[in-house]
Amino acid sequence: MNTKTIQTTACVLTAGIFLSSCEGLSPEANAALFGGLSGIGAGSIASAAGASGHESAVIGLATGAVVAATVYIVSKRKATERQRQVAEARARNAAAQLEAKRQRDLAANRAKKSKARYIAVDTVKDSNSTGSKSVMIFDTKSQEIVGNNVYDVKDAPAKGTVAKFDTYSAEYVGTGA
């Protein structure tokens, strides 16, 4: 392996670790910063693994775009007690509906659809809300809200699609109704 490539990759990854607590940045600044760093890191790693210059650039650009899009739409903060209560009630309702639909589909011999481990459910907005929706994550296995974070999203994903919220990939269910 090329020593310069290894050093560059190590520097990029180290900078990413040090910059990972940039909560004060706007969503646009987070998107630019982390999308750029992730793209550089992915391109460098691909190059070190033997990819051509063109392939490394494509890998870096694609990775940067995905990371930038994920960071841009999600802003995280602590949930209020009211937000947590509303989200938990809505999530339990949505999880029960999803399970009933899954059981009906299995009984009708329709194609099996795997059960989502995490679902994203709308909660009430408060005075600190900045996006069009405030969303919390619910674990369908433990039947509990995950952590105490609320995610303000610029635009809500389409119902039934899987979206990335922090470290969770969750199926968006809206209000669960």
Rosetta blueprint (number, residue, H / E / L):
1 M L
2 N L
3 T H
4 K H
5 T H
6 I H
7 Q H
8 T H
9 T H
10 A H
11 C H
12 V H
13 L H
14 T H
15 A H
16 G H
17 I H
18 F H
19 L H
20 S L
21 S L
22 C L
23 E L
24 G L
25 L L
26 S L
27 P H
28 E H
29 A H
30 N H
31 A H
32 A H
33 L H
34 F H
35 G H
36 G H
37 L H
38 S H
39 G H
40 I H
41 G H
42 A H
43 G H
44 S H
45 I H
46 A H
47 S H
48 A H
49 A L
50 G L
51 A L
52 S L
53 G H
54 H H
55 E H
56 S H
57 A H
58 V H
59 I H
60 G H
61 L H
62 A H
63 T H
64 G H
65 A H
66 V H
67 V H
68 A H
69 A H
70 T H
71 V H
72 Y H
73 I H
74 V E
75 S E
76 K E
77 R E
78 K E
79 A L
80 T L
81 E H
82 R H
83 Q H
84 R H
85 Q H
86 V H
87 A H
88 E H
89 A H
90 R H
91 A H
92 R H
93 N H
94 A H
95 A H
96 A H
97 Q H
98 L H
99 E H
100 A H
101 K H
102 R H
103 Q H
104 R H
105 D H
106 L H
107 A H
108 A L
109 N L
110 R L
111 A L
112 K L
113 K L
114 S L
115 K L
116 A L
117 R L
118 Y E
119 I E
120 A E
121 V E
122 D E
123 T E
124 V L
125 K L
126 D L
127 S L
128 N L
129 S L
130 T L
131 G L
132 S L
133 K E
134 S E
135 V E
136 M E
137 I E
138 F E
139 D E
140 T L
141 K L
142 S L
143 Q L
144 E E
145 I E
146 V L
147 G L
148 N L
149 N E
150 V E
151 Y E
152 D E
153 V E
154 K L
155 D L
156 A L
157 P L
158 A L
159 K L
160 G L
161 T L
162 V E
163 A E
164 K E
165 F E
166 D L
167 T L
168 Y E
169 S E
170 A E
171 E E
172 Y E
173 V E
174 G E
175 T L
176 G L
177 A L
